[in-house]
Amino acid sequence: MPPSCSTVPAALDEYSSQLSKYEQEQILHLQQAILESVARGDDHLDVINRVCNLEEQLLPNSVGSVMLLDSAREALNVYAAPSIPAEGHARLNGLRPGPGAGSCGNVVYQEAPQYVSNTFAAPRWQDLRQLAYDFNLCACWSVPIYSAERQIVGTFALSSFEHRAPTEFHKRILEIGASIIGIVLDRHKSQSSMRLFQKVMEGSEEGFIVTDAQGKILLINRAFSKVFGYTQDELIGRNPSFLSSGHHDPSFYTAMWHSIRTFGHWHGEIWNRRKNGEVFPEWLSISAVNDQANHTTHYIGIFSDLSDKKNAEATIQYLSSHDVLTGLPNRVLFQDRLDNALSYASRAGTKVGLLALNVDNFKLLNDSLGHAAGDQLLTQIAQRLSQSVSEGNAICRQSGDEFLIALTDVQDMETVTSAAMGLLERVRTPIQLDDKALSLSCSIGVAIYPDDADDGGKLLQAATKALDNAKEAGRNTYRFFTEQLNTDGLAHLRIAQGLRQAIVNREFVLHYQPQIDLRTRQISGAEALIRWQHPTDGLLSPIRFIDIAEQTGLIVDIGDWVLEEACRQAKAWQDSGLPPVTVAVNVSAVQFRSGKLEESVRRALETSGLAPQWLELELTESVLVHDTDNMIGLFERLKALGVNLSIDDFGTGYSSLAYLKKFNIDRLKIDQSFVREMATDANDAAIVRAIIQMAHTLNLRAVAEGVESEQVTAQLGLCECDEVQGYHFARPMPGDALASMLKSTS
């Protein structure tokens, strides 16, 4: 049975069509109380709760509630109901409009007010009957809440604990309450949007400006002030036209306003003027804001300062054609100018000289003085070269310490010779760097169009080959390109192609030169030396092909084979019962830089089964000065494998103690150019002695190469050299020959 409700006097079943004076006063008091709350700026939810409480006072024994549709407009949820317990909120939330969904659900379903005097019996409460019983809701009157666009957004209801029908007064206060709630909700939405808009404006890096329909400035943000330099007080009430730069003619603004009035918006690039008078570009977007009657009420402008973008574009354009360090044209721009010069020379019947200039030993200076000092040197050299090149000629920094100079409209070779000699002299003039005066030199290769080549690419190749020739001639000089260099180039190509085939066909062999312990005169090791068993030219010395193998990168594959074969041979000697000896393998700088050396060594040891202490890697001093940090890490990893490391040809390169301290080296091999003449040349003898002493100081073993006489051997013994290697003891020999030598001396 439903809970009982008190009897309603018959007089209340009917209501008059006229409001009494008392009821009118009550309505006025209701409106006044709510408006006072709104005027005070109370929170919107506090205002809505106050509406509910005030109307509950006008209908004793009742509760007020506001339910709003969700964003999908599929369900109603309690928004405000100060007198309904939380349990009731939970039971009401998610109410879906429908014919049996109570008074509020039917308001949305039927889009009309719903006055139910008996919720226990009315069909409209069929789905909520248990709720009515549980909370003793005997009657429920509900009216729609409308948005400013006259769309139902929710309901306002008075639920009574008595069966009763509403009077005209009750209907009137419900309508007033729903109307005020709708206004409060719209105002809150508007204020939230405005607060969000202001927050976006103030937090934006883009400039915002808002004007009225007449174009008077109402509002700007901080970004606008920052860009233009005006404060808000200096701009409010003024027309933005005073910011005009004067760069645009009237037709520009006519077209802009035509777009705004026709389409409601315009965007594009425009130039305006800052407070300090500076003219700058901006990307501006203007939109018209219209009211419900489609009358324009405001204009909103949003802009981005394009100054940085324009400067960046100019910088990018400059960097795309110029060298960052020296400011000289880069190779792309130089090539364009060279092509133009060649085209003109072809028409005029003149010549063009291309000079490839390289600073001598710059790598050594750069490593010794530091990269910052090296950059200063290059900058000063670039300035000197630019000053030496007359107008009409072209210059660029091609890469590193290499420059290209194009001499245009050349009439005779004396002009080119004079230019080359002048460049040599300019570079030789000492350069002041901080408190040091540095003397430099350069090498120059010269190629002539059309004598040496008929296009820019070939001309550069010719100049580069001539530059190599100048370096081979001792540097600090210039050389012209000759036909002989072309012949050498063909030989280079033939060897490179032959090496590729040799790798596939396994045409390489190893010879071994024994290394002798000077104290015991026993074989302590053997250096593995590669030979090429050429199918037509016979056995070739490495001097014929190693440089080309390094230039082409083929040395990496060849080096892998040498490692594997040397380890295999050393293990084969041991397996045959011969005393173990260390096998030394020369490793190219290209192999170190390839990033594959560690894996190649590991693979060679694992494949052969050779213990790592019987393998030694020989490297030149130049390896130590390239990418030092990475090289130190690689050396440490190689040492962790257990292999030995030695410096080959010591004394001919950088010979720096600083490098020797950083790297974990086992042996120094003294270059044969010092060893051969030490018996007759006191200077060579002193150098050898110093290297041995230095090696011993660093706990390294010293090995002398190129020992060809007993006299030199004896002198090395007096210097306490540890090991020797040379023709006096044995020439390089095949592996089986060295095995016989090992057997005879064991």
C-alpha positions, 0 to 999 in steps of 0.5 A, spaced: 500 500 500 502 507 498 503 511 504 498 515 506 497 523 504 493 528 508 486 530 505 486 536 501 481 541 502 476 541 497 477 549 496 484 547 494 482 543 488 480 549 484 484 555 483 482 562 481 484 565 475 486 572 478 491 572 483 490 575 490 493 581 492 497 577 497 499 572 492 502 578 487 506 581 493 509 574 494 511 574 487 514 580 488 518 578 494 520 572 490 523 576 484 526 581 489 530 576 493 532 572 487 534 579 483 538 581 490 542 575 489 544 575 482 546 583 483 550 581 489 554 576 484 553 570 488 555 564 484 550 561 479 549 555 483 547 559 490 542 563 486 539 556 483 539 553 490 536 560 493 530 559 488 528 552 490 528 554 497 524 560 496 519 557 492 519 551 497 517 557 502 511 559 498 509 551 497 510 548 504 511 541 505 514 541 498 521 540 495 524 544 489 529 541 484 532 543 478 534 537 473 539 538 466 539 534 460 546 531 459 550 533 453 547 528 449 540 530 451 539 523 452 538 523 460 536 528 466 541 529 472 540 533 478 543 539 478 540 543 484 535 540 489 538 543 496 532 539 500 532 532 497 537 527 500 543 525 496 540 518 496 534 521 492 539 525 487 542 518 486 535 515 484 533 521 480 540 521 476 540 518 469 532 519 468 531 518 460 525 522 458 519 518 456 511 517 457 512 514 464 518 518 466 515 522 471 513 529 471 520 532 469 521 526 464 515 528 460 516 535 460 522 534 456 518 528 452 512 532 451 516 539 451 510 542 455 509 543 463 507 537 467 502 538 473 501 531 476 497 531 483 497 524 484 504 521 483 501 514 486 496 513 480 498 517 474 500 513 468 506 519 467 509 516 473 509 509 472 516 508 471 518 512 478 512 509 482 517 506 487 521 512 488 514 516 489 512 511 494 519 511 498 520 518 498 512 520 499 512 524 493 505 525 492 504 530 487 509 533 482 509 539 478 514 541 473 516 546 467 521 546 462 527 551 463 529 554 456 536 557 454 536 563 450 535 560 444 529 557 446 531 550 447 529 546 453 535 545 457 532 542 463 526 542 468 524 546 474 519 542 479 516 542 486 514 536 489 509 535 494 508 531 500 501 532 499 496 530 493 495 537 490 493 540 484 497 547 482 493 554 483 494 559 478 499 562 483 503 556 483 504 555 476 506 563 476 512 562 481 514 555 477 514 559 471 518 565 474 523 560 477 524 556 471 525 563 467 530 566 472 534 559 472 534 559 465 537 566 465 542 564 471 544 558 467 545 562 460 549 568 464 554 562 467 555 559 461 556 566 458 561 568 464 565 561 463 566 562 456 568 569 457 573 567 462 575 562 458 576 567 452 580 572 457 584 566 459 586 564 452 587 571 450 592 573 456 595 566 455 596 566 448 603 568 444 598 571 439 596 578 439 588 579 440 584 585 439 577 586 440 573 592 437 566 595 437 562 595 431 564 602 429 572 600 430 573 603 437 578 598 441 575 595 447 580 590 449 587 587 447 591 582 451 599 582 453 601 579 447 598 585 443 602 590 448 608 587 447 608 587 440 606 594 439 609 597 445 602 600 447 599 599 453 591 598 454 590 605 456 593 608 450 589 604 445 582 603 448 577 607 444 582 609 438 581 606 431 586 601 429 587 604 423 592 609 426 597 603 427 597 603 419 604 602 416 603 606 410 605 600 406 599 598 403 594 603 398 587 604 399 585 598 395 588 593 400 584 595 405 577 596 401 578 589 399 580 587 406 573 590 409 569 587 403 571 580 405 569 581 412 562 584 410 561 579 405 564 573 408 565 575 416 572 574 416 579 576 412 586 573 413 592 575 410 599 578 411 599 586 413 605 591 415 603 595 421 607 600 425 610 599 432 610 605 437 617 606 436 616 607 429 618 600 427 614 597 421 614 590 421 610 584 418 604 580 421 599 575 419 592 578 421 585 574 422 579 579 423 572 576 424 566 579 425 561 577 431 554 578 430 548 578 434 541 574 433 539 579 428 545 578 424 547 585 426 555 586 427 556 588 434 564 586 435 570 585 431 576 580 433 583 580 430 588 575 432 595 576 429 602 573 429 608 577 429 612 575 422 618 578 424 622 572 427 619 568 421 621 573 416 628 573 419 629 566 419 627 565 412 632 570 410 637 567 415 635 560 412 636 563 405 643 566 406 645 559 410 643 555 404 648 559 399 653 561 404 658 557 409 656 559 416 663 560 419 667 564 414 661 567 410 664 565 404 659 562 398 658 555 399 659 550 394 652 550 391 652 558 390 660 557 387 658 552 382 652 556 380 657 562 379 662 557 376 657 555 371 656 562 369 663 563 368 664 557 364 658 559 359 661 566 358 668 563 357 665 558 351 662 564 348 667 569 349 673 564 347 676 565 353 679 561 359 677 559 366 682 557 372 679 553 377 684 553 383 683 548 389 687 550 395 688 546 402 691 549 408 697 545 409 697 541 416 691 544 418 689 538 422 695 538 426 694 545 428 686 544 429 688 538 434 694 542 438 690 549 439 683 547 439 677 547 434 675 554 437 682 557 435 682 553 428 675 556 426 679 563 428 684 561 423 680 559 417 676 565 418 682 569 417 684 565 412 678 566 408 678 574 409 685 574 406 683 569 400 677 574 399 681 580 399 686 577 394 680 575 389 678 581 384 671 583 382 668 578 377 672 572 380 669 567 385 671 564 391 668 558 396 669 554 402 668 547 399 669 543 406 674 543 412 680 547 410 679 547 403 677 553 398 675 553 391 677 560 387 675 561 380 679 566 375 674 568 370 675 571 363 683 568 363 687 571 357 693 567 359 697 562 363 701 568 366 695 571 370 693 564 373 700 563 375 701 570 378 694 569 382 697 562 385 703 565 387 699 571 390 695 566 394 701 562 397 704 569 399 698 571 402 697 565 406 704 565 408 704 571 412 704 570 419 697 570 422 696 573 429 692 569 434 691 571 441 698 572 443 701 568 438 704 569 431 702 563 426 706 561 420 702 557 415 702 555 408 698 552 403 698 547 397 694 549 390 692 545 384 690 549 378 685 546 372 684 550 366 677 550 362 677 548 356 684 545 356 683 540 362 676 539 362 669 541 359 665 542 364 665 544 372 664 537 375 670 535 371 674 541 372 673 540 379 676 533 379 682 536 375 684 541 380 683 536 386 688 531 382 693 537 381 692 539 389 694 532 390 700 533 386 702 539 389 702 536 396 706 530 394 711 535 391 712 537 398 706 542 400 707 550 400 707 550 392 702 550 386 701 545 381 697 545 374 693 539 372 697 535 367 695 529 362 699 524 366 694 525 372 689 523 367 693 516 366 694 515 373 687 516 374 685 510 369 690 506 373 687 508 380 680 505 377 683 499 374 686 497 381 680 499 384 676 494 380 681 489 380 681 489 388 673 488 388 674 482 384 680 480 388 676 480 395 671 475 391 676 470 388 680 470 395 687 473 391 690 475 397 696 472 401 700 473 407 707 473 408 710 474 415 716 477 417 719 475 424 720 479 430 726 478 434 727 478 442 734 482 442 736 479 449 734 472 447 735 472 439 729 468 439 723 469 435 718 473 439 713 475 434 711 476 426 708 481 422 703 479 417 704 483 411 699 482 405 700 481 398 696 481 392 697 475 387 694 478 381 692 474 376 696 477 370 701 482 374 703 477 379 705 478 386 704 485 388 706 489 394 701 493 398 704 499 396 701 498 389 694 497 392 693 499 400 692 507 399 687 505 393 683 500 398 683 505 403 680 511 399 675 506 396 673 503 403 675 496 400 680 496 406 675 494 411 673 487 407 680 486 406 682 488 413 677 483 415 680 477 411 687 479 414 685 478 421 682 472 420 687 469 416 693 471 421 689 468 427 688 462 423 695 461 421 698 463 428 693 457 431 695 452 426 703 454 428 701 452 435 697 446 433 703 443 430 707 444 436 711 450 434 712 455 440 707 460 440 708 467 437 705 473 437 702 475 430 701 483 429 696 485 424 696 492 421 690 496 422 688 502 417 685 508 420 679 507 415 678 500 419 678 504 426 673 509 423 668 504 420 665 502 427 666 494 425 673 493 428 671 490 435 666 485 432 671 483 426 677 482 432 672 478 436 670 474 430 677 472 427 679 470 434 673 466 435 673 463 428 680 461 429 680 459 436 687 463 437 688 466 444 687 473 444 694 475 447 697 472 441 694 477 437 697 484 436 694 490 432 698 495 429 696 502 428 699 509 425 699 515 430 694 518 425 689 514 428 690 517 435 688 524 433 681 523 430 675 522 434 679 521 441 674 520 446 671 514 441 678 511 440 679 511 447 673 507 448 674 502 442 682 501 445 679 499 452 674 494 449 679 491 445 684 491 451 678 488 454 678 482 449 685 481 451 689 483 445 695 487 444 696 494 441 702 497 438 704 504 434 707 503 428 712 507 424 713 511 431 716 518 430 714 520 423 707 522 425 704 526 431 709 523 436 705 526 442 706 524 449 699 527 450 696 521 446 700 516 449 698 517 456 691 517 454 691 510 450 692 503 453 698 501 448 703 495 449 709 497 444 712 502 440 715 500 433 720 505 431 720 507 424 725 504 419 727 511 417 731 513 423 733 506 424 737 504 418 742 510 418 743 510 426 750 507 425 752 513 421 747 519 423 748 521 430 741 525 430 738 518 428 741 515 433 739 520 438 732 520 436 732 512 436 735 512 443 730 518 446 724 513 443 726 507 447 727 511 453 720 514 452 717 507 451 720 504 457 718 510 461 711 509 459 712 501 461 712 500 453 716 495 449 720 498 443 721 495 437 726 497 431 724 496 424 728 496 418 734 493 422 739 491 416 746 490 419 749 487 425 752 494 427 745 497 427 743 491 431 749 492 436 747 499 437 740 497 439 742 493 444 746 498 447 740 502 447 736 497 451 731 496 445 727 490 446 725 487 439 728 488 432 725 486 425 728 487 419 732 484 413 738 482 417 734 477 420 729 475 415 725 478 409 717 477 409 716 469 408 710 465 407 707 462 413 710 455 412 717 458 411 716 461 418 714 455 421 720 452 418 724 457 421 720 457 428 722 449 428 729 450 427 730 455 432 726 452 438 
